[in-house]
Amino acid sequence: MPKHFHPLRWIIWGLAATFYLYEYFLRVFPSVLVPEMMSVFSINAAGVGALSAFYFYGYAAMQIPVGSMTDKYGARKLLAIAAFAAGLGTLLFAIAQNYWTAAAGRFLMGIGSSFGFVGVVYISSHWFKAKKRGIMIGLSSTIGMIGAILGQGPLEIGMNAFGWRASLLTMAVFALVLAALIYFVVRNDPPEVHKHDEARKNITEGLLSSLGIVVKNPQTWLNALMALFLFMSMATFAGLWAIPYITAKYAISAELAGFAVSMTFLGWAIGAPMIGIYSDKIQKKKIIFILANLIGLLLISGLIYVSSLPISTLFILFFLIGFTSSAEMLSFSYCIDVNPKHTKGTAIAFTNLVVVIGTVISQPFIGYLLDLNWTGQMSGNVRVFSDQTYTIAMSAFPISFLISLFLALFLKKDPVQ
């Protein structure tokens, strides 16, 4: 480890973290466009869920390769290409006149975004001392959640002022400028690290061997599936369906609903580092998973099944749901604990892949439930769902917490280090 670090390391890390912020913006912005997507592309709720999920198709497809590509080529060029791809995808979506052009845009966004988390972890580990890496990765996660917040309430304000297409075109230009900055400013390593110290090699054979070890471990699957169901409250509820649900149930503006739901991401941004620090202190991840799922189950049940909550209470509940759900980040540490050290990158990628596949399935599934119980009411070219229809569909989320809680009970208490 070099004794000195280049003073530009904060700028380099900041650019990588900014792309991670942009990635989370792309994940969630369809949540404020549900009526627009139904109207412009003539689709139902299931179609909205499927269109949003195209992002995760691209993201999931790249999860296993992205780690080995970053190990081999470094973060600089890959992040620049990824930001360009994500910006191009945003541009396609912004100008789309039909469903499949929009779907292609979402898919391209997902491919580009798949490099975000790995890239910022790479930069954090190469430009900061070992004792600061955990802090930097936690801070990166917090910045990612800021992107999710920007993709809801603030985006709604921009849409009201300039329209959704102009707002997304602006974000597309932002990504293209970011790609250029990453290419010309970011470097893989500090100048004092010689190339022979960070030699690149073809690791395809090692990747396949590691993948075999990881997938044969039952604890890997238990942990990944638990993380999948724990993460549903973020990716599918807050990430897509909560805004139209709250807007309809409480007859409030989409803008206010967007700010309420964005509290989920603020809760995650604060909770992830706090829960991580507490976990490091007590060294007992299983009990944290159990408590997080139990508390999350109670919180989201109150949000869905209790009628006429004060708007201020909605803000608090969404914040607390995000805070408790952030325990999902520990699943990436747990998957390392239960697998050999030389497979840690593959274990993380596999866990993330399972979580993303869950999102791919759950987003359109909720839309399918809404369509299945739709009473036929329309507002222009947009389907209108009753409170009862929404309650039936949203019941999937308490069930999700319950399944995650059940799976957590079978995790090892003291994983082999």
N, C-alpha and C positions, 0 to 999 in steps of 0.2 A: 504494500500500500504506500503510495507516494506521501511524502511528508507535507507537501504543499499542494493547494488546489487553486486553480485558475480563478481569478476574481469574477469572471463571466459565468461561473457555474450557476448562479441564481437566474441569470437570463436564459441560459440553456435549459435549465429545469423548468423555468416559467413557460417557455414555448412548448415543451412537451406536455406540461400540465394544462396549458390552454387548449391543446388539441384534445386532451381527455375531457375537459369541460365541454368542448364542442361535441364530442361523441355523445355525452349524456343529453345535451340539447336535442340531438337528432333522435335519440331513443324515445323521448317523451312528447315532442311537439305535436304528433297526431292527436293527442288527447284534447287539444283545444280546437281541432279541425274536424271533429266527428260530423257535425251537421253539414259543413262545407264539402267533405268527402262524399257523404251520402248524396248530396244535391248535384255536385259537379260530375261525379263518376257514375251516378245512378246505381248505387249499391245499397244493400241492406246492412244491418249491424254485423252479421257474420263477414260480409265483404270488407267492412271497415277493419275488423280484427285481422282478417287475412292480409289486407294491404299493409297495415302497420307491421305485421309479423314478417314481411319480406325483408325488413332490416335484419331480423334475427336469423333468417335463412343464410344470408351472406355472412353474418357474424359467426354463426355456428360452423359453417363450412371451413372457416379459416382458423378455428381455435387450435387444432393440433399442429398445423404447419407453422403458425405464426411464431411460436416459441423457438423452433429450430431455425427458422429464417433469421430471427433477431440474433440468436447466438452466432450464426454464421456471418451475417452481413453488418451487424450493428444496427443502431436505432435511427441514425441520421437520414439516410436515403429512404429507408422504409417508411419512416414517419412523414417525410415530405411527399412521397408517392401516395401514402394513405390519406393525408389531408387533401391532396388534389382529387383523389377518387371520391372522398366524402363530399367535397365541394361540388364536384361534377354531378354527383347523385342528387344533391340538394337542388341544383340548377334544373335537372331533369324534372324533379317533382314540382318545382315552382312553375314550370311552363307546360306541364302535362295537360293535355286535353282529353285523355282517355285513361282508363284503369291501368293498362299494361305499361304505358310510359311511366306512370307514377310508381308502379310496382318495380320497374327496372331501376328507377331512382332510389327507392328504398333499399333494394338489394345492393346497389353500389355503395350507398351510405354504410350498410352493414359491413361490407368487405373492408372499406377504409377504416371504419371504427374499430375493427377487430384488433388493430395494432395499437390502440390508444393506451390501454392499461399496461400491456407488456412493455411498450416503449417508455412510459414514464417510470416504471420500475427499473428498467435498464439504465436510464439516465441517473436515477437516484442512487443506484448501486455503484455506478462508475464515477460519479462526480462528487460524492459525499462519503465521509468516513463511515466505517461500519457502525459505530455507535449512534449515528444520526440517520441511518437508512430507514429504520422503522418509523421514525418521526416524519421523514420526508414522504414515505409511501402513504402514511395516514393523512398527511396534509394534502397529498395528491387526491386521495379519495374524497376529502372534503371539498376540494375545488371541483371535482367531477359533479358532486351534488349541486353546486352552485349552477352548473350548466343545466341540470334538470329543473331547477327553480326558474331559470331564465326562459326555459322552454314552455312554461305554463302562464302564470299571471302576467309577467312582463311582455311575453309574446302576444298575449291577448290584447294588451294595450296597443302594441305596434300594429296588430291586425285591424283594430278599430280605427286607427289613425290613417293607415296607408293601404290596408287590404292584405290578405294572407299571401298572395303571390309576391308582392313587392317586399314584404317582410322576409320571406324565404330567399328571394333573390339577393337581398342584402347579406344574409347569412352565407349564401353561396360565395359571394365575392370575398367575404371575410375569410372563408376557408382557403380560397385560392391564394390570397395574400399571405396567410399563415403558412401555407405550403412553401412559398418562396422564402420566407423568413427562416423556417426550419432548415431548408436546404443550405442557405448561405451562412447561417449563424451557428447552428447546432453542430457539435462534434461528438464522436462516440466516446472519446476518452480525453482526459487532461493531457496537455502537451508533454508532460514529464513521463507519461506511460508510453513505453516503446512498443512498437507493433509486436515484437516477439513475446512481450509479456501477456498479450491478449490474443494469442494465435487463434485463427479461425480454422475449423476443420469440418469435414462432412460428417454429420452425426446421424444420418438416416438410419444406419444399422443400430446405433445405440438407442434411438428414439423408438424403434419397433420393439426392441428388447425391453425397454422401460415400460412401454405401453402394455406389453404382455403381463409384466409383474403387477402393474397398477390395476388392470381390469380383473385379474384373478383374485384380488383381495376383497372379501365381502364387506369389510369396513369402508373401503373406498366407495362402494355403491351405496351403503347406508348413509354415509356422510353426504354424498352428492345428491341423493334423492331428498334427504332432509333439507339441504340447502335450497333445492328446487322449490319445495313447497313453502319454505319460509320466505323465499324471495318473491313469491307470487303477489304478496301485498304491495310490493314496490313496482315490479315490472308490469303487472297486468291490471291491478286495481288503480294505484296512483298513476301508473304510466300510461293508462289509456281510458279506463271506463269510469273512474271516480268523478271526473268533472261533469260529464253529461248526467250521471246519476245524481249528484248533489244539486246541479242546476234544476233538474226536473223535480226532485223531492222537495226542495225548499223554495222553489220559484224565485231564485236569485240569478243575477247576471253571470254569464260564463266567466267574466273577468274576476268577480269576487270568488266564484267557485275555484278558479285557477289558482288564486292566491291561497285559498284554504288548503287545497290539495298539495300545493308546493311546500307546505309545512312538513309534509312527509319527508321530503328530501332534505329540508333543514334539520329535522330530527335525526336523519341518517348521518348527515355531515357532522353533527355534534356527537352522536352516539357511537359511531364507529371508532374514533380514537379513544374515547372514554372507556368503552367496553374492552377494547384491546389492551389498554393499560391495566385495567382491573383483572383481565384474564392472565396477563403476564405475572401479576402479583400473586394470585391464588393458584395458578396452574391447574385449573379444573374447568375445562371447556364444556364438558357434558352437562354439568349443573347449570351453566349459563344458557346453553341451548334449551334445556327444559324450561327454565324460568322465562326465557324470551318468548317461547312458543305459547306458554300458558298465559302470560300477560297479554301477548298479542291477540290471542283468541278472545280474551275478555274485552279488550279495547275495540276490536273490529266488530264483535257481536253487538256491543253497545251502539256503535256507529250505524250499523245496518238495521237493527231490530228495535231500537228506541226511537219513537216518533217525536218530532217537533223539538229537537235539541236547539239551544241558543247557538247563533252563528259563532260566538266566541268559543263555545264548547267544541264545535267542529274543528276550529283551528287547533285547539289543544289536543284533541283526539288524533288528528292527522299527525301532529308533531310527535306524539308519544308512540304511535304505530311505527313511524319511521325510526325513532330512537331504538325501540325494542327489536325491530327487524334488522337493524344494522349488525346484530350478533351474527348474521349470516356471513360476514367477512371472516369470522373465526374458522369457518369451514375450510378455508384455503390453508390456514395454519394447521388445522387438524389433519387434512389429507397428507401433509408432509410428515406429521407425527406417526401416522400409521403405515407409512411406506418407507422403503430404504432411501437414504439421503440422495443417492445418485439418480433417483427417479422423481425428485421434487418438482422439476419443471413440468414433466409430463403429468404428474398427479394434479398440479394446479390447473393445467390446460384441460384435462379430462373433467375435473369437477366443474369448471366453468362451462364446458361444452354441455354437460347434462343440465345445468341450470338454464342455459340459453335454449336448449331444446324444449324444456318445460314452458318457457315463455312463448316459443313458436306455436305450441299446441294450445296454451291457455288463452291467449288473446282472442283468436277466432272462436274458441269454444264458448267464451262468455257471450260473444255476439250471437252464436248459434242459439244459446239459451234464451236470449232476448227475443230473437226472431220466432222461436218455437212457441213462446207465450204471448206474442204480439196480438193485440186486439183489433188491429186493422186501422187504427187512427193515424192520420197523416197531417203534416203541416207543410203545405207546398209539396216538394218532392222528398221530404224527410220523414221517416217513420217516428212516431211518438209512442213512447212506452209508458205504461201505467206504473204506479208505485208498486203494485203487486208483482208485476213483471220484473221490475228492477230488483225487488227483494228476493225473488226466486233465483235470479241469475247471480246476484251478489252473495248469496249464501255459499257459493263455491269458496269464498275466501275464509270464513270461519272453519269450513271443512278442511281447507288447505293447512291452516295452522294446526288443526287437530291431527292430521296425518303426519305433519312434521314433528309434532310432539311425540307421537307414537314411535316414529323411527328413532328419535333421539334417545329413547329409553334403552335401545339396544346397542348404542355406541359403547366402546370400551371406556371405563372410567379413567384409566391411566395408560394412554397409548405408548407403545414402544418408541423410544426416541431414536 
